[in-house]
Amino acid sequence: MTEQETPLEESTTAPSGWHPVNIGHLVMGTAFVGLVTIWALITSDAVDLEDAHWLLPFPWLVAGLVGLVVTVLRNAGRRPGKMSGWT
């Protein structure tokens, strides 16, 4: 290797590890994990189905809250009044 050639590692910047979040995937994944958790609790007899009527909508509420928080955080850095994505 000559002095003018640089290895590939030195010429590129290190990736940050961040990528855009698909909010729909995040919300549905959160709801799925919550529903599987409730199913596991009911199946293992830790919670009776008769007593779980308040527990069943809980994953949907948490998933909706996660979606709202991510939407607000995603739009926090944008300038007010600018409609991003519109031409």
Phi and psi restraints in degrees (range 20) as a CNS / XPLOR table:
assign (resid 1 and name C) (resid 2 and name N)
       (resid 2 and name CA) (resid 2 and name C) 1.0 -84.4 20.0 2
assign (resid 2 and name N) (resid 2 and name CA)
       (resid 2 and name C) (resid 3 and name N) 1.0 173.1 20.0 2
assign (resid 2 and name C) (resid 3 and name N)
       (resid 3 and name CA) (resid 3 and name C) 1.0 -68.3 20.0 2
assign (resid 3 and name N) (resid 3 and name CA)
       (resid 3 and name C) (resid 4 and name N) 1.0 -28.6 20.0 2
assign (resid 3 and name C) (resid 4 and name N)
       (resid 4 and name CA) (resid 4 and name C) 1.0 -78.5 20.0 2
assign (resid 4 and name N) (resid 4 and name CA)
       (resid 4 and name C) (resid 5 and name N) 1.0 -24.5 20.0 2
assign (resid 4 and name C) (resid 5 and name N)
       (resid 5 and name CA) (resid 5 and name C) 1.0 -80.4 20.0 2
assign (resid 5 and name N) (resid 5 and name CA)
       (resid 5 and name C) (resid 6 and name N) 1.0 137.7 20.0 2
assign (resid 5 and name C) (resid 6 and name N)
       (resid 6 and name CA) (resid 6 and name C) 1.0 -117.8 20.0 2
assign (resid 6 and name N) (resid 6 and name CA)
       (resid 6 and name C) (resid 7 and name N) 1.0 144.1 20.0 2
assign (resid 6 and name C) (resid 7 and name N)
       (resid 7 and name CA) (resid 7 and name C) 1.0 -63.9 20.0 2
assign (resid 7 and name N) (resid 7 and name CA)
       (resid 7 and name C) (resid 8 and name N) 1.0 157.7 20.0 2
assign (resid 7 and name C) (resid 8 and name N)
       (resid 8 and name CA) (resid 8 and name C) 1.0 -63.1 20.0 2
assign (resid 8 and name N) (resid 8 and name CA)
       (resid 8 and name C) (resid 9 and name N) 1.0 -34.0 20.0 2
assign (resid 8 and name C) (resid 9 and name N)
       (resid 9 and name CA) (resid 9 and name C) 1.0 -63.7 20.0 2
assign (resid 9 and name N) (resid 9 and name CA)
       (resid 9 and name C) (resid 10 and name N) 1.0 -35.6 20.0 2
assign (resid 9 and name C) (resid 10 and name N)
       (resid 10 and name CA) (resid 10 and name C) 1.0 -78.6 20.0 2
assign (resid 10 and name N) (resid 10 and name CA)
       (resid 10 and name C) (resid 11 and name N) 1.0 -25.9 20.0 2
assign (resid 10 and name C) (resid 11 and name N)
       (resid 11 and name CA) (resid 11 and name C) 1.0 -86.0 20.0 2
assign (resid 11 and name N) (resid 11 and name CA)
       (resid 11 and name C) (resid 12 and name N) 1.0 -16.1 20.0 2
assign (resid 11 and name C) (resid 12 and name N)
       (resid 12 and name CA) (resid 12 and name C) 1.0 -108.7 20.0 2
assign (resid 12 and name N) (resid 12 and name CA)
       (resid 12 and name C) (resid 13 and name N) 1.0 154.5 20.0 2
assign (resid 12 and name C) (resid 13 and name N)
       (resid 13 and name CA) (resid 13 and name C) 1.0 -86.8 20.0 2
assign (resid 13 and name N) (resid 13 and name CA)
       (resid 13 and name C) (resid 14 and name N) 1.0 153.3 20.0 2
assign (resid 13 and name C) (resid 14 and name N)
       (resid 14 and name CA) (resid 14 and name C) 1.0 -72.4 20.0 2
assign (resid 14 and name N) (resid 14 and name CA)
       (resid 14 and name C) (resid 15 and name N) 1.0 137.1 20.0 2
assign (resid 14 and name C) (resid 15 and name N)
       (resid 15 and name CA) (resid 15 and name C) 1.0 -68.4 20.0 2
assign (resid 15 and name N) (resid 15 and name CA)
       (resid 15 and name C) (resid 16 and name N) 1.0 148.9 20.0 2
assign (resid 15 and name C) (resid 16 and name N)
       (resid 16 and name CA) (resid 16 and name C) 1.0 -83.0 20.0 2
assign (resid 16 and name N) (resid 16 and name CA)
       (resid 16 and name C) (resid 17 and name N) 1.0 -21.4 20.0 2
assign (resid 16 and name C) (resid 17 and name N)
       (resid 17 and name CA) (resid 17 and name C) 1.0 93.7 20.0 2
assign (resid 17 and name N) (resid 17 and name CA)
       (resid 17 and name C) (resid 18 and name N) 1.0 -9.1 20.0 2
assign (resid 17 and name C) (resid 18 and name N)
       (resid 18 and name CA) (resid 18 and name C) 1.0 -91.6 20.0 2
assign (resid 18 and name N) (resid 18 and name CA)
       (resid 18 and name C) (resid 19 and name N) 1.0 143.1 20.0 2
assign (resid 18 and name C) (resid 19 and name N)
       (resid 19 and name CA) (resid 19 and name C) 1.0 -142.8 20.0 2
assign (resid 19 and name N) (resid 19 and name CA)
       (resid 19 and name C) (resid 20 and name N) 1.0 160.3 20.0 2
assign (resid 19 and name C) (resid 20 and name N)
       (resid 20 and name CA) (resid 20 and name C) 1.0 -62.3 20.0 2
assign (resid 20 and name N) (resid 20 and name CA)
       (resid 20 and name C) (resid 21 and name N) 1.0 140.9 20.0 2
assign (resid 20 and name C) (resid 21 and name N)
       (resid 21 and name CA) (resid 21 and name C) 1.0 -94.7 20.0 2
assign (resid 21 and name N) (resid 21 and name CA)
       (resid 21 and name C) (resid 22 and name N) 1.0 128.8 20.0 2
assign (resid 21 and name C) (resid 22 and name N)
       (resid 22 and name CA) (resid 22 and name C) 1.0 -85.3 20.0 2
assign (resid 22 and name N) (resid 22 and name CA)
       (resid 22 and name C) (resid 23 and name N) 1.0 109.9 20.0 2
assign (resid 22 and name C) (resid 23 and name N)
       (resid 23 and name CA) (resid 23 and name C) 1.0 -65.2 20.0 2
assign (resid 23 and name N) (resid 23 and name CA)
       (resid 23 and name C) (resid 24 and name N) 1.0 -37.4 20.0 2
assign (resid 23 and name C) (resid 24 and name N)
       (resid 24 and name CA) (resid 24 and name C) 1.0 -62.0 20.0 2
assign (resid 24 and name N) (resid 24 and name CA)
       (resid 24 and name C) (resid 25 and name N) 1.0 -42.5 20.0 2
assign (resid 24 and name C) (resid 25 and name N)
       (resid 25 and name CA) (resid 25 and name C) 1.0 -65.6 20.0 2
assign (resid 25 and name N) (resid 25 and name CA)
       (resid 25 and name C) (resid 26 and name N) 1.0 -40.2 20.0 2
assign (resid 25 and name C) (resid 26 and name N)
       (resid 26 and name CA) (resid 26 and name C) 1.0 -64.6 20.0 2
assign (resid 26 and name N) (resid 26 and name CA)
       (resid 26 and name C) (resid 27 and name N) 1.0 -44.2 20.0 2
assign (resid 26 and name C) (resid 27 and name N)
       (resid 27 and name CA) (resid 27 and name C) 1.0 -66.0 20.0 2
assign (resid 27 and name N) (resid 27 and name CA)
       (resid 27 and name C) (resid 28 and name N) 1.0 -47.1 20.0 2
assign (resid 27 and name C) (resid 28 and name N)
       (resid 28 and name CA) (resid 28 and name C) 1.0 -68.9 20.0 2
assign (resid 28 and name N) (resid 28 and name CA)
       (resid 28 and name C) (resid 29 and name N) 1.0 -33.9 20.0 2
assign (resid 28 and name C) (resid 29 and name N)
       (resid 29 and name CA) (resid 29 and name C) 1.0 -65.5 20.0 2
assign (resid 29 and name N) (resid 29 and name CA)
       (resid 29 and name C) (resid 30 and name N) 1.0 -40.7 20.0 2
assign (resid 29 and name C) (resid 30 and name N)
       (resid 30 and name CA) (resid 30 and name C) 1.0 -63.7 20.0 2
assign (resid 30 and name N) (resid 30 and name CA)
       (resid 30 and name C) (resid 31 and name N) 1.0 -44.0 20.0 2
assign (resid 30 and name C) (resid 31 and name N)
       (resid 31 and name CA) (resid 31 and name C) 1.0 -63.7 20.0 2
assign (resid 31 and name N) (resid 31 and name CA)
       (resid 31 and name C) (resid 32 and name N) 1.0 -41.0 20.0 2
assign (resid 31 and name C) (resid 32 and name N)
       (resid 32 and name CA) (resid 32 and name C) 1.0 -62.8 20.0 2
assign (resid 32 and name N) (resid 32 and name CA)
       (resid 32 and name C) (resid 33 and name N) 1.0 -45.6 20.0 2
assign (resid 32 and name C) (resid 33 and name N)
       (resid 33 and name CA) (resid 33 and name C) 1.0 -62.7 20.0 2
assign (resid 33 and name N) (resid 33 and name CA)
       (resid 33 and name C) (resid 34 and name N) 1.0 -40.5 20.0 2
assign (resid 33 and name C) (resid 34 and name N)
       (resid 34 and name CA) (resid 34 and name C) 1.0 -64.8 20.0 2
assign (resid 34 and name N) (resid 34 and name CA)
       (resid 34 and name C) (resid 35 and name N) 1.0 -43.4 20.0 2
assign (resid 34 and name C) (resid 35 and name N)
       (resid 35 and name CA) (resid 35 and name C) 1.0 -66.7 20.0 2
assign (resid 35 and name N) (resid 35 and name CA)
       (resid 35 and name C) (resid 36 and name N) 1.0 -38.2 20.0 2
assign (resid 35 and name C) (resid 36 and name N)
       (resid 36 and name CA) (resid 36 and name C) 1.0 -65.9 20.0 2
assign (resid 36 and name N) (resid 36 and name CA)
       (resid 36 and name C) (resid 37 and name N) 1.0 -37.7 20.0 2
assign (resid 36 and name C) (resid 37 and name N)
       (resid 37 and name CA) (resid 37 and name C) 1.0 -63.8 20.0 2
assign (resid 37 and name N) (resid 37 and name CA)
       (resid 37 and name C) (resid 38 and name N) 1.0 -44.7 20.0 2
assign (resid 37 and name C) (resid 38 and name N)
       (resid 38 and name CA) (resid 38 and name C) 1.0 -65.4 20.0 2
assign (resid 38 and name N) (resid 38 and name CA)
       (resid 38 and name C) (resid 39 and name N) 1.0 -41.1 20.0 2
assign (resid 38 and name C) (resid 39 and name N)
       (resid 39 and name CA) (resid 39 and name C) 1.0 -59.7 20.0 2
assign (resid 39 and name N) (resid 39 and name CA)
       (resid 39 and name C) (resid 40 and name N) 1.0 -42.4 20.0 2
assign (resid 39 and name C) (resid 40 and name N)
       (resid 40 and name CA) (resid 40 and name C) 1.0 -65.0 20.0 2
assign (resid 40 and name N) (resid 40 and name CA)
       (resid 40 and name C) (resid 41 and name N) 1.0 -38.4 20.0 2
assign (resid 40 and name C) (resid 41 and name N)
       (resid 41 and name CA) (resid 41 and name C) 1.0 -65.4 20.0 2
assign (resid 41 and name N) (resid 41 and name CA)
       (resid 41 and name C) (resid 42 and name N) 1.0 -41.5 20.0 2
assign (resid 41 and name C) (resid 42 and name N)
       (resid 42 and name CA) (resid 42 and name C) 1.0 -70.4 20.0 2
assign (resid 42 and name N) (resid 42 and name CA)
       (resid 42 and name C) (resid 43 and name N) 1.0 -41.2 20.0 2
assign (resid 42 and name C) (resid 43 and name N)
       (resid 43 and name CA) (resid 43 and name C) 1.0 -65.4 20.0 2
assign (resid 43 and name N) (resid 43 and name CA)
       (resid 43 and name C) (resid 44 and name N) 1.0 -36.8 20.0 2
assign (resid 43 and name C) (resid 44 and name N)
       (resid 44 and name CA) (resid 44 and name C) 1.0 -84.0 20.0 2
assign (resid 44 and name N) (resid 44 and name CA)
       (resid 44 and name C) (resid 45 and name N) 1.0 6.7 20.0 2
assign (resid 44 and name C) (resid 45 and name N)
       (resid 45 and name CA) (resid 45 and name C) 1.0 61.0 20.0 2
assign (resid 45 and name N) (resid 45 and name CA)
       (resid 45 and name C) (resid 46 and name N) 1.0 23.6 20.0 2
assign (resid 45 and name C) (resid 46 and name N)
       (resid 46 and name CA) (resid 46 and name C) 1.0 -74.8 20.0 2
assign (resid 46 and name N) (resid 46 and name CA)
       (resid 46 and name C) (resid 47 and name N) 1.0 -30.0 20.0 2
assign (resid 46 and name C) (resid 47 and name N)
       (resid 47 and name CA) (resid 47 and name C) 1.0 -132.1 20.0 2
assign (resid 47 and name N) (resid 47 and name CA)
       (resid 47 and name C) (resid 48 and name N) 1.0 133.0 20.0 2
assign (resid 47 and name C) (resid 48 and name N)
       (resid 48 and name CA) (resid 48 and name C) 1.0 -79.2 20.0 2
assign (resid 48 and name N) (resid 48 and name CA)
       (resid 48 and name C) (resid 49 and name N) 1.0 147.0 20.0 2
assign (resid 48 and name C) (resid 49 and name N)
       (resid 49 and name CA) (resid 49 and name C) 1.0 -63.4 20.0 2
assign (resid 49 and name N) (resid 49 and name CA)
       (resid 49 and name C) (resid 50 and name N) 1.0 -33.6 20.0 2
assign (resid 49 and name C) (resid 50 and name N)
       (resid 50 and name CA) (resid 50 and name C) 1.0 -66.0 20.0 2
assign (resid 50 and name N) (resid 50 and name CA)
       (resid 50 and name C) (resid 51 and name N) 1.0 -31.2 20.0 2
assign (resid 50 and name C) (resid 51 and name N)
       (resid 51 and name CA) (resid 51 and name C) 1.0 -89.5 20.0 2
assign (resid 51 and name N) (resid 51 and name CA)
       (resid 51 and name C) (resid 52 and name N) 1.0 -3.6 20.0 2
assign (resid 51 and name C) (resid 52 and name N)
       (resid 52 and name CA) (resid 52 and name C) 1.0 -97.8 20.0 2
assign (resid 52 and name N) (resid 52 and name CA)
       (resid 52 and name C) (resid 53 and name N) 1.0 10.5 20.0 2
assign (resid 52 and name C) (resid 53 and name N)
       (resid 53 and name CA) (resid 53 and name C) 1.0 -63.0 20.0 2
assign (resid 53 and name N) (resid 53 and name CA)
       (resid 53 and name C) (resid 54 and name N) 1.0 -27.0 20.0 2
assign (resid 53 and name C) (resid 54 and name N)
       (resid 54 and name CA) (resid 54 and name C) 1.0 -86.0 20.0 2
assign (resid 54 and name N) (resid 54 and name CA)
       (resid 54 and name C) (resid 55 and name N) 1.0 -17.5 20.0 2
assign (resid 54 and name C) (resid 55 and name N)
       (resid 55 and name CA) (resid 55 and name C) 1.0 -86.3 20.0 2
assign (resid 55 and name N) (resid 55 and name CA)
       (resid 55 and name C) (resid 56 and name N) 1.0 -26.8 20.0 2
assign (resid 55 and name C) (resid 56 and name N)
       (resid 56 and name CA) (resid 56 and name C) 1.0 -65.5 20.0 2
assign (resid 56 and name N) (resid 56 and name CA)
       (resid 56 and name C) (resid 57 and name N) 1.0 -38.5 20.0 2
assign (resid 56 and name C) (resid 57 and name N)
       (resid 57 and name CA) (resid 57 and name C) 1.0 -79.3 20.0 2
assign (resid 57 and name N) (resid 57 and name CA)
       (resid 57 and name C) (resid 58 and name N) 1.0 -7.1 20.0 2
assign (resid 57 and name C) (resid 58 and name N)
       (resid 58 and name CA) (resid 58 and name C) 1.0 -57.5 20.0 2
assign (resid 58 and name N) (resid 58 and name CA)
       (resid 58 and name C) (resid 59 and name N) 1.0 -45.0 20.0 2
assign (resid 58 and name C) (resid 59 and name N)
       (resid 59 and name CA) (resid 59 and name C) 1.0 -61.3 20.0 2
assign (resid 59 and name N) (resid 59 and name CA)
       (resid 59 and name C) (resid 60 and name N) 1.0 -34.0 20.0 2
assign (resid 59 and name C) (resid 60 and name N)
       (resid 60 and name CA) (resid 60 and name C) 1.0 -69.9 20.0 2
assign (resid 60 and name N) (resid 60 and name CA)
       (resid 60 and name C) (resid 61 and name N) 1.0 -37.7 20.0 2
assign (resid 60 and name C) (resid 61 and name N)
       (resid 61 and name CA) (resid 61 and name C) 1.0 -67.0 20.0 2
assign (resid 61 and name N) (resid 61 and name CA)
       (resid 61 and name C) (resid 62 and name N) 1.0 -42.7 20.0 2
assign (resid 61 and name C) (resid 62 and name N)
       (resid 62 and name CA) (resid 62 and name C) 1.0 -65.5 20.0 2
assign (resid 62 and name N) (resid 62 and name CA)
       (resid 62 and name C) (resid 63 and name N) 1.0 -42.1 20.0 2
assign (resid 62 and name C) (resid 63 and name N)
       (resid 63 and name CA) (resid 63 and name C) 1.0 -64.1 20.0 2
assign (resid 63 and name N) (resid 63 and name CA)
       (resid 63 and name C) (resid 64 and name N) 1.0 -40.0 20.0 2
assign (resid 63 and name C) (resid 64 and name N)
       (resid 64 and name CA) (resid 64 and name C) 1.0 -64.1 20.0 2
assign (resid 64 and name N) (resid 64 and name CA)
       (resid 64 and name C) (resid 65 and name N) 1.0 -40.4 20.0 2
assign (resid 64 and name C) (resid 65 and name N)
       (resid 65 and name CA) (resid 65 and name C) 1.0 -64.3 20.0 2
assign (resid 65 and name N) (resid 65 and name CA)
       (resid 65 and name C) (resid 66 and name N) 1.0 -41.5 20.0 2
assign (resid 65 and name C) (resid 66 and name N)
       (resid 66 and name CA) (resid 66 and name C) 1.0 -61.8 20.0 2
assign (resid 66 and name N) (resid 66 and name CA)
       (resid 66 and name C) (resid 67 and name N) 1.0 -42.6 20.0 2
assign (resid 66 and name C) (resid 67 and name N)
       (resid 67 and name CA) (resid 67 and name C) 1.0 -62.3 20.0 2
assign (resid 67 and name N) (resid 67 and name CA)
       (resid 67 and name C) (resid 68 and name N) 1.0 -41.8 20.0 2
assign (resid 67 and name C) (resid 68 and name N)
       (resid 68 and name CA) (resid 68 and name C) 1.0 -64.8 20.0 2
assign (resid 68 and name N) (resid 68 and name CA)
       (resid 68 and name C) (resid 69 and name N) 1.0 -43.2 20.0 2
assign (resid 68 and name C) (resid 69 and name N)
       (resid 69 and name CA) (resid 69 and name C) 1.0 -63.9 20.0 2
assign (resid 69 and name N) (resid 69 and name CA)
       (resid 69 and name C) (resid 70 and name N) 1.0 -44.5 20.0 2
assign (resid 69 and name C) (resid 70 and name N)
       (resid 70 and name CA) (resid 70 and name C) 1.0 -66.1 20.0 2
assign (resid 70 and name N) (resid 70 and name CA)
       (resid 70 and name C) (resid 71 and name N) 1.0 -37.9 20.0 2
assign (resid 70 and name C) (resid 71 and name N)
       (resid 71 and name CA) (resid 71 and name C) 1.0 -64.1 20.0 2
assign (resid 71 and name N) (resid 71 and name CA)
       (resid 71 and name C) (resid 72 and name N) 1.0 -43.8 20.0 2
assign (resid 71 and name C) (resid 72 and name N)
       (resid 72 and name CA) (resid 72 and name C) 1.0 -65.0 20.0 2
assign (resid 72 and name N) (resid 72 and name CA)
       (resid 72 and name C) (resid 73 and name N) 1.0 -43.8 20.0 2
assign (resid 72 and name C) (resid 73 and name N)
       (resid 73 and name CA) (resid 73 and name C) 1.0 -67.3 20.0 2
assign (resid 73 and name N) (resid 73 and name CA)
       (resid 73 and name C) (resid 74 and name N) 1.0 -34.7 20.0 2
assign (resid 73 and name C) (resid 74 and name N)
       (resid 74 and name CA) (resid 74 and name C) 1.0 -66.7 20.0 2
assign (resid 74 and name N) (resid 74 and name CA)
       (resid 74 and name C) (resid 75 and name N) 1.0 -38.1 20.0 2
assign (resid 74 and name C) (resid 75 and name N)
       (resid 75 and name CA) (resid 75 and name C) 1.0 -90.1 20.0 2
assign (resid 75 and name N) (resid 75 and name CA)
       (resid 75 and name C) (resid 76 and name N) 1.0 -0.2 20.0 2
assign (resid 75 and name C) (resid 76 and name N)
       (resid 76 and name CA) (resid 76 and name C) 1.0 -67.0 20.0 2
assign (resid 76 and name N) (resid 76 and name CA)
       (resid 76 and name C) (resid 77 and name N) 1.0 -33.4 20.0 2
assign (resid 76 and name C) (resid 77 and name N)
       (resid 77 and name CA) (resid 77 and name C) 1.0 -86.4 20.0 2
assign (resid 77 and name N) (resid 77 and name CA)
       (resid 77 and name C) (resid 78 and name N) 1.0 -4.2 20.0 2
assign (resid 77 and name C) (resid 78 and name N)
       (resid 78 and name CA) (resid 78 and name C) 1.0 -83.9 20.0 2
assign (resid 78 and name N) (resid 78 and name CA)
       (resid 78 and name C) (resid 79 and name N) 1.0 152.5 20.0 2
assign (resid 78 and name C) (resid 79 and name N)
       (resid 79 and name CA) (resid 79 and name C) 1.0 -70.2 20.0 2
assign (resid 79 and name N) (resid 79 and name CA)
       (resid 79 and name C) (resid 80 and name N) 1.0 140.5 20.0 2
assign (resid 79 and name C) (resid 80 and name N)
       (resid 80 and name CA) (resid 80 and name C) 1.0 -68.5 20.0 2
assign (resid 80 and name N) (resid 80 and name CA)
       (resid 80 and name C) (resid 81 and name N) 1.0 141.3 20.0 2
assign (resid 80 and name C) (resid 81 and name N)
       (resid 81 and name CA) (resid 81 and name C) 1.0 89.7 20.0 2
assign (resid 81 and name N) (resid 81 and name CA)
       (resid 81 and name C) (resid 82 and name N) 1.0 -12.8 20.0 2
assign (resid 81 and name C) (resid 82 and name N)
       (resid 82 and name CA) (resid 82 and name C) 1.0 -93.4 20.0 2
assign (resid 82 and name N) (resid 82 and name CA)
       (resid 82 and name C) (resid 83 and name N) 1.0 123.7 20.0 2
assign (resid 82 and name C) (resid 83 and name N)
       (resid 83 and name CA) (resid 83 and name C) 1.0 -91.4 20.0 2
assign (resid 83 and name N) (resid 83 and name CA)
       (resid 83 and name C) (resid 84 and name N) 1.0 99.8 20.0 2
assign (resid 83 and name C) (resid 84 and name N)
       (resid 84 and name CA) (resid 84 and name C) 1.0 -71.4 20.0 2
assign (resid 84 and name N) (resid 84 and name CA)
       (resid 84 and name C) (resid 85 and name N) 1.0 134.6 20.0 2
assign (resid 84 and name C) (resid 85 and name N)
       (resid 85 and name CA) (resid 85 and name C) 1.0 92.9 20.0 2
assign (resid 85 and name N) (resid 85 and name CA)
       (resid 85 and name C) (resid 86 and name N) 1.0 -9.1 20.0 2
assign (resid 85 and name C) (resid 86 and name N)
       (resid 86 and name CA) (resid 86 and name C) 1.0 -92.7 20.0 2
assign (resid 86 and name N) (resid 86 and name CA)
       (resid 86 and name C) (resid 87 and name N) 1.0 143.9 20.0 2
